[in-house]
Amino acid sequence: MLDLIAIRRALHQIPEIGLEEVKTHAYLMATIQEMIAGKSFVEIKTWQTGIVLKINGSAPQKTIGWRTDIDGLPIIEDTGLEFASRHEGNMHACGHDMHMTLALGVLEQMLVHQPKNNLLFLFQPAEENEAGGMLMYEAGVFDGEYHPDEFYGLHVRPDLKVGDIATNTGTLFAGTCEVKVTFKGTGGHAAFPQHANDALVAASYFVTQVQTIVSRNVDPIEGAVVTFGSMHAGTTNNVIAETAHLHGTIRTLTQEMNDLTQKRIREIAEGVALSFGLSVDIELRQGGYLPVENNPELATELMTFFDQAEGVNLIDIAPAMTGEDFGYLLSKVPGVMFWLGIETPYALHHPKMSPDERALAFGVKHISDFLKVKAAQ
Ligand SMILES: CC(=O)N[C@@H](CCC[C@H](N)C(=O)O)C(=O)O
């Protein structure tokens, strides 16, 4: 039997940024190879750091997909754990170490007996930055026999208890759009602002003005998020900054609202640049982070299953403004994403985020039970 906690802790120590998950890939491959030794009904293919494993069913009627993401975040870990990240500056602060371990644990269960239907396990890179699920799909990784008929996946959630599974029959996560804005002015001596054109001041006006998009342009009943998580300008106190870089994200529950928000960001950036006499470069990149839309029938089936499972507290939950490139895969293949409770006081992406590992055994049991039913239908 796999030691789930040891696996999770090993993976936790080697977080890597999207599409650079080389050690993670090697760890997963080694673990998987050991698990499938002698199982002639299993095949594997890789794409960059991603892995797709197919269990060929004995009398397949369909192919059921299970997806996990494998990348970490550029966050300096502050958990103080003895198994904290050994990759300085990177952390599994979004729980993908838990996701991978759960997938391995479920895979182990599904390998015990050859199932009737095919099962596809996707270990996907770059959920956080490059929409690895979309890249793999567009590269043809799921073409032909590798195309699932249904796709399932989960995300851990700190504010839910171990034992909670939460989802809904519609939109679960927002669609996102990454935003990069660079103001370019004229640098100079701090003492002679009249000879310079300060990009830092312009960026400051920009970041405060975009706050009005949600308060003044977005339908309050619908809502949206505009967050700039990074702003870099200047080098020292007495030099006027020539350039200012801002990096942010838009979150909306519909594409129309995403389009409106993108339009307003562009207008405000161009307006600020004009009013300060600077140039501005705006990059809006939605990529594969479409809203995560659960398939209503499959979600109803999954929710009914978990509602009846002993020890599971099924919650019908409202959408959250998190993003996920699983939204892209669900736009191609019907399926369901759900939250799994990990009961910790710190939010996703927080440097102290530390899941309750009891969620591993709980998750493996109940997800395997669900997939066993799907694999036998
Ligand atoms: C679950 C989660 O936290 N996902 C990320 C996805 C990021 C998408 C994209 N890089 C962006 O920043 O817009 C999230 O931040 O919600």
Ligand as a Chemical Component Dictionary entry (heavy atoms), coordinates in Angstrom:
data_LIG
# 
_chem_comp.id                   LIG 
_chem_comp.type                 NON-POLYMER 
_chem_comp.pdbx_formal_charge   0 
_chem_comp.three_letter_code    LIG 
# 
loop_
_chem_comp_atom.comp_id 
_chem_comp_atom.atom_id 
_chem_comp_atom.alt_atom_id 
_chem_comp_atom.type_symbol 
_chem_comp_atom.charge 
_chem_comp_atom.model_Cartn_x 
_chem_comp_atom.model_Cartn_y 
_chem_comp_atom.model_Cartn_z 
_chem_comp_atom.pdbx_ordinal 
LIG C1 C1 C 0 -6.969 27.217 -7.852  1  
LIG C2 C2 C 0 -6.155 28.418 -8.113  2  
LIG O1 O1 O 0 -5.714 29.070 -7.190  3  
LIG N1 N1 N 0 -5.913 28.721 -9.395  4  
LIG C3 C3 C 0 -5.223 29.887 -9.821  5  
LIG C4 C4 C 0 -5.248 29.980 -11.316 6  
LIG C5 C5 C 0 -4.489 31.173 -11.882 7  
LIG C6 C6 C 0 -4.883 31.507 -13.298 8  
LIG C7 C7 C 0 -4.074 32.601 -13.948 9  
LIG N2 N2 N 0 -2.657 32.369 -13.873 10 
LIG C8 C8 C 0 -4.408 33.952 -13.323 11 
LIG O2 O2 O 0 -3.700 34.396 -12.414 12 
LIG O3 O3 O 0 -5.368 34.562 -13.753 13 
LIG C9 C9 C 0 -5.897 31.103 -9.191  14 
LIG O4 O4 O 0 -5.173 32.077 -8.926  15 
LIG O5 O5 O 0 -7.120 31.123 -8.977  16 
# 
loop_
_chem_comp_bond.comp_id 
_chem_comp_bond.atom_id_1 
_chem_comp_bond.atom_id_2 
_chem_comp_bond.value_order 
_chem_comp_bond.pdbx_ordinal 
LIG C1 C2 SING 1  
LIG C2 O1 DOUB 2  
LIG C2 N1 SING 3  
LIG N1 C3 SING 4  
LIG C3 C4 SING 5  
LIG C3 C9 SING 6  
LIG C4 C5 SING 7  
LIG C5 C6 SING 8  
LIG C6 C7 SING 9  
LIG C7 N2 SING 10 
LIG C7 C8 SING 11 
LIG C8 O2 DOUB 12 
LIG C8 O3 SING 13 
LIG C9 O4 DOUB 14 
LIG C9 O5 SING 15 
# 
